[in-house]
Amino acid sequence: MQKLLFVLPVVVCSLTLSAQPHKESLGVFVDCGICDMNYLRNELAYIDYVRDPQLADVHLLVTRQTTGAGAARVQLDFIGKEDFEGMNQSLIYQAEPAESRDNFRRGYTRMVELGLVGYLSHTTLGDEIEVDINVADRKPVEVEDNDDPWDYWVFKVDGGGNFRIQSQQSSFNVRAGLNANRVTEDLRIRSGVYLNQNTRTIINEEEEISSKVHRNGAYASVAKSLSSHWSYGMYTGLRSTTFNNIQLNVYASPAIEYSLFPYAEVARREITLAYRVGPSFRDYYETTIYEQDQEMLWSQALELAVRIRQPWGSVFAGLEGRNFFHDFSKNRIEFNSNLNLRVYKGLALNLAASMDFIRDQLSLPKGDTSLEDVLLQQRQLATDYEAFMSIGVSYTFGSTMNNIVNTRL
């Protein structure tokens, strides 16, 4: 029988189990979109990986968030089922910034192993568990209140491009960006600049048609915590986009947000209501259908967002409404949703849908839109709505406890 050895970074001690083991094995349903399942099965081969949560003794739900430094913070929720009903716990694995993929999977796998000890102790494998906790030689580390030389600031630079050429057409695209973010418990700062340039040329019967489209801008936002449920902040930025007929757009929007659940529960459930209001100055490339070359606009927006991830699946729904103050008929309502639902055993339903009601296209240029502009997607078209929907169903059946790993061709 395989010996299970757990090494923890503390003093040497022994573990006494009072409960009598009564199960031959432990069935675990791993609900993890980031896990390397081949690696997990190889490292923890002594458990049974079941294919459905209704067949499991333990439902392991793994969620991931990104810290202010760009590192992964993985929360592992162990949910007891059947004989282990009510035996639940949560563990956190905090990865290092720019951690290698191998170290990352070693880290969260170790946390999975630690979290399963309590359940394994109630199986026949309990007699094979050894706990070795040893840091007798470790020296205490003095920690300052803030020994971060970057003061929590994280910077990211990215860029790229592509070029494609054929006998009748060619295209060239380039992009670049810079982000600077700072995240603490009470303050979140996000800022960046971006550049996107797209050039396309088509030759048709010795006639050359060229398209040049760009989308450039900069943004900054600050969010400050007031309590575990309230926060306020400011959004500001500028942008230029040929597609939307905007030569320059400068905006600023104070905002406030209320979270129904404490922010600490964001990994599993989140329901927020946010309100934004502020001015926006626009300078257009061409005169708009409303006879404007430039204008100052005031607008407001209200957004409701629901994000939930539970053993039965996950759901996201967002509803946002915004309008301009000078004319309330110039408004937009956006709805986005995504549902992943476990219906029964191996049956799962996936649904995504979005619907936008559009009444605020103030930047549409005056005059007719040419076929060339439409085909080359050089400018937006007038529309009252935009809708999208996708649906999918999956069903998994067969062996419920196949732990064999085989990565061959």
Buried (B, 14 or more C-beta within 10 A) or exposed (E): EEEBEBEBEEEEEEEEEEEEBEBEBBBBBBBBEEBBEEBBBEBBEBBBBBBBBBBBBBBBBBBBEEBBBBBBBBBBBBBBBEEBEEBEEEBEBEBEEEBEEEEBBEBBBBBBBBBBBBBBBBBBBBEBBEBEBEEEEEEEEEEEEEEEEEEBBBEEEEEEEEEEEEEEEBBBBBBBBBBBBBBEEEBBBBBBBBBBBBBBBBBEEEEEEEBEBBBBBBBBBBBEBEEEBEBBBBBBBBBBBBBBBBBBBBBBBEBBBBBEBEBEEBBBBBBBBBBBBBEBBBBBBBBBBEEBEEBEBEBBBBBBBBBBBBBEBBBBBBBBBBBBEEEEEBBBBBBBBBBBEBEEBBBBBBBBBBBBBBBBBBBBBEEEBEEEBEEBEBBBEEEEEEEEEEEEEEEEEEEBEEBEEEEEE
